[in-house]
Amino acid sequence: MSFYNSELQLLCETFRKSRVHTWIEEPNELENRIASLGIEGALGMTDEARSALPRRFPHTFASRTMYKITDAFGFSYIALLLPDEQSAKALCIGPYLTSTPSPERILEIGEATRVPRRQQKYLEEYYFGISVLTDRDHLFMMLDAFCERLWRTPSFFIIDQNQENQIPASPINDISQNDSFHETLMNVKAMEERYVFENELIKAVELGQIHKEKQLRAAFSQNAFEKRVADPLRNAKNYGIIMNTLLRKAAEQGGVHPVYLDRVSSKIAMQIEQLPSLSENTDLMCSIFRAYCRLVRNHSLKQFSQVVQKTILLIDSDLSASLSLNALARQQSISSGYLSTIFKKETGKTVSEYIREKRIKHASHLLATTNLQIQTVALHCGIMDVQYFSKTFKRLTGKTPKEYRESIKRPQTI
């Protein structure tokens, strides 16, 4: 048993509890292990596609050296050589992300790494399952301490290849024994007002009342929430997490399906943790309120029957899939005639009109937010014929895809 065995077990267990994989492997086998267990294996990439990706780890590992590697997918790994082993063994940690990429960035990564178009949605799901660790995460401080113990020196090489305070026991703003009865009543009143405010927000989101932002904006301040920790910024972030949960549930009560909620909620959670200063908290809280109101206004299915709800979900979940009327009806074990009639009655559009509008709307988003080629955008929208795509796009928007992209990116003249 090595002298560092206990520390190694503790380190690995801590990373595992943070949903970051750790393992020990011979250095020359690390690439193969990651290829089989990581994203390449999950997507079933061919050996040819794998070989086109740049190598992650060095061919040889130096002693007293920690390697930090970020691969072509943006996943990060850490590897270091363990001492006092009969045969060379390396500790590998990963994958993890240093930030969550946007869906548009994931599309670009998928194209650059030759991920088949049909597997793009699985690629995005894989990203959302990977933990995000910043440079200041406590796990890295623990890793540094382990390396100092491992190599018996505070000095080692790092090669980059490529407070919460205790929550007050009292539920009323940490009332001390010196507080007067009047001060206690003031705290109770403040707490009651906060709950009334939160209930107003929840109701507004449930109804999609985005116009109420102006009315509620004044309450979005550092005084609108309970001070549970000493650090004002951390306190604001904690309250943001609470509001994200409350408003997500409110949008769900407003008829928004979890398939829409999950992506927005994850994006908001990342924005909350990246809040740079307390002065920007009000704008962030307002943007969270608007985001959930827009979800209710644009994606509430409350007014539709189960058949139409499921049809809309099948369409919206994968615009690149086969979305013929017959295919959508077959998935629900109903006749295409019945689906056509009820969909038109409840939405005011035919199934094909709804699909066409959704695809062109998604195409507009991709053209404005990515540098994907136009034929690639068409494929992501489920349209195989780029000429038909351009013709349909111009008919619905008044511009060709190229003209639309140029108009979006052209600087506005005064």
Order of alpha helices (4+ residues) and beta strands (2+ residues): alpha-beta-alpha-alpha-alpha-beta-beta-beta-alpha-alpha-alpha-beta-alpha-alpha-alpha-alpha-alpha-alpha-alpha-alpha-alpha-alpha-alpha-alpha
